[in-house]
Amino acid sequence: MESKKEKRTRQNKDIRALILDTALDLFSIRGYFSTSVHHIQKQAGVSIGSIYHHFKNKEAIAKALYDDLVGQMGQAMTEIMASEETTEKRLKAVCAHLFELTETSPNVMQYILYARHREFMPDEIPICSSRPFATIREMVREGIEKGEVRQMDLTVASASLMGGAIRLIYLRLDGVLEKPVTFYLDEIWECCWKSVSP
């Protein structure tokens, strides 16, 4: 049976998660600067005290959300790197994961790709230098070293491999693509891979 302390801890985690989920929705719909702590409080149906119990201010909510999402994405990239043996399979799996995330959690992708994080988190590293994207670059670097990707500048190789896929994600988030972005996975991946294969 759950003790009072365990129950309180679980409830605190649930409230924290609710606040972050609500902030994600509001930041995606209204934008960071047009969302206040009171908007989050009202939408989440929690007290202002509950929010300030977990977070110092709106910036702390945004940072916690950013850290959680980047951490989850970084974990997914690490798992892909460990589960797939070739560079081609790894990076196609990365594209598949990002495409699936775009369809199942568009707010997550909007927050990661559209939010100008440096404007409200000036000390945070750019998203393109965060752990998930560093892991993707590591996959490409290993591919070059193994001869699976032709010898070329690492930045150019990474952009060639992921740029088209990321652009399709933007098009889907902007409502330009009528079909799910997952529909285009094989075709875009073939183009991306041909641009770097030896």
C-alpha positions in Angstrom: 0.0 0.0 0.0 1.2 3.5 -0.8 2.4 5.6 2.1 1.3 9.2 2.6 4.7 10.4 1.6 4.7 8.3 -1.6 1.2 9.5 -2.4 2.3 13.1 -2.0 5.3 12.5 -4.1 3.2 10.9 -6.9 0.7 13.8 -6.7 3.4 16.4 -7.0 4.8 14.6 -10.0 1.3 14.5 -11.6 0.8 18.2 -10.9 4.2 19.1 -12.3 3.5 17.0 -15.5 0.1 18.7 -15.9 1.7 22.1 -15.6 4.3 21.2 -18.2 1.8 19.6 -20.6 -0.5 22.7 -20.3 2.5 25.0 -20.9 3.5 23.0 -24.0 0.0 23.4 -25.4 -0.2 27.1 -24.7 3.3 27.9 -25.9 2.5 26.1 -29.1 -0.8 27.8 -29.7 -0.3 31.3 -28.2 3.5 31.5 -28.2 5.8 31.9 -25.2 5.5 35.6 -24.9 1.7 35.7 -25.2 1.3 33.0 -22.5 1.3 34.0 -18.8 1.5 31.9 -15.7 -2.1 32.8 -15.1 -3.0 31.3 -18.5 -1.2 28.1 -17.6 -2.9 28.1 -14.1 -6.4 28.6 -15.6 -6.0 26.0 -18.4 -4.4 23.4 -16.1 -7.1 24.0 -13.4 -4.5 24.2 -10.6 -3.8 27.0 -8.1 -1.1 29.6 -8.6 0.5 28.3 -5.5 0.8 24.8 -7.1 2.7 26.4 -10.0 5.0 28.4 -7.8 5.6 25.3 -5.6 7.1 23.6 -8.7 8.5 26.5 -10.7 10.0 29.9 -9.8 8.5 31.6 -12.8 7.4 31.2 -16.5 11.0 31.0 -17.6 11.6 28.0 -15.2 8.5 26.3 -16.7 9.9 26.8 -20.2 13.4 25.6 -19.2 12.0 22.5 -17.5 9.8 21.8 -20.5 12.8 22.2 -22.9 15.0 20.0 -20.7 12.3 17.3 -20.5 11.6 17.2 -24.2 15.3 17.4 -25.2 16.0 14.6 -22.7 13.3 12.4 -24.1 14.5 13.0 -27.7 18.1 12.4 -26.7 17.1 9.1 -25.1 15.4 8.0 -28.3 18.5 8.9 -30.3 20.7 6.9 -28.0 18.4 3.9 -28.2 18.4 4.1 -32.0 22.2 4.3 -32.1 22.4 1.2 -29.9 19.8 -0.8 -31.7 20.8 -0.2 -35.3 24.2 -1.3 -36.7 24.6 0.7 -40.0 24.6 4.4 -40.5 21.8 4.2 -43.1 19.5 2.2 -40.8 20.3 4.5 -37.8 19.6 7.7 -39.6 16.5 6.4 -41.3 15.2 5.3 -37.9 15.9 8.8 -36.6 13.8 10.3 -39.5 11.1 7.7 -38.8 11.1 8.7 -35.1 10.9 12.4 -35.9 8.1 11.9 -38.4 6.1 9.8 -36.0 6.6 12.4 -33.3 5.4 15.1 -35.7 2.1 13.1 -36.2 1.5 12.0 -32.7 2.8 15.0 -30.8 2.9 18.0 -33.1 3.1 20.4 -30.1 6.4 18.8 -29.1 7.9 19.3 -32.5 6.5 22.9 -32.7 8.1 23.8 -29.4 11.4 22.2 -30.3 11.6 23.6 -33.8 9.7 26.9 -33.8 10.2 28.4 -30.3 13.0 30.9 -30.2 14.5 29.4 -27.1 17.4 31.8 -26.9 15.0 34.7 -26.5 13.7 33.5 -23.2 16.5 31.1 -22.2 19.6 33.0 -23.2 22.0 30.7 -21.4 20.7 27.6 -23.1 22.7 26.1 -25.9 21.1 26.2 -29.4 18.7 23.3 -30.1 21.0 22.2 -33.0 23.8 21.7 -30.4 21.6 19.8 -27.9 22.1 16.2 -27.1 19.7 14.7 -29.7 21.3 16.6 -32.5 24.8 15.9 -31.2 24.0 12.2 -31.3 22.8 12.5 -34.9 26.1 14.2 -35.8 27.9 11.4 -34.0 26.1 8.8 -36.2 27.1 10.7 -39.3 30.7 11.0 -38.1 30.9 7.3 -37.5 29.4 6.7 -40.9 32.1 8.8 -42.5 34.8 7.0 -40.5 33.4 3.5 -41.5 33.2 4.5 -45.2 29.3 4.2 -45.2 29.1 7.9 -45.9 31.5 9.4 -48.4 34.3 11.7 -47.2 32.9 15.1 -46.8 32.5 17.9 -44.3 30.5 16.6 -41.3 28.2 19.6 -41.2 27.4 19.3 -44.9 26.8 15.5 -44.5 24.5 16.0 -41.5 22.5 18.8 -43.3 22.3 16.6 -46.5 21.0 13.6 -44.5 18.6 15.4 -42.2 17.7 18.7 -43.9 15.1 17.3 -46.3 13.4 15.4 -43.5 13.3 18.4 -41.2 11.9 20.6 -44.0 9.1 18.1 -44.5 8.4 18.3 -40.8 8.1 22.1 -41.0 5.8 21.7 -44.0 3.5 19.3 -42.1 3.4 21.5 -39.0 2.6 24.5 -41.2 -0.3 22.5 -42.8 1.2 22.5 -46.3 1.4 18.6 -46.5 -2.1 17.1 -46.5 -0.8 13.6 -46.0 1.0 12.5 -42.8 4.7 13.2 -43.0 5.3 9.4 -42.4 3.8 8.8 -45.9 7.0 10.4 -47.4 9.6 8.6 -45.3 10.9 6.1 -47.9 11.0 8.7 -50.7 12.7 11.4 -48.7 15.1 9.0 -47.1 16.2 7.6 -50.6 17.0 11.2 -51.7 18.8 12.0 -48.5 20.9 8.8 -48.5 21.8 9.1 -52.2 23.2 12.6 -51.5 26.0 11.2 -49.2 26.4 7.5 -50.0 29.8 6.5 -51.4 
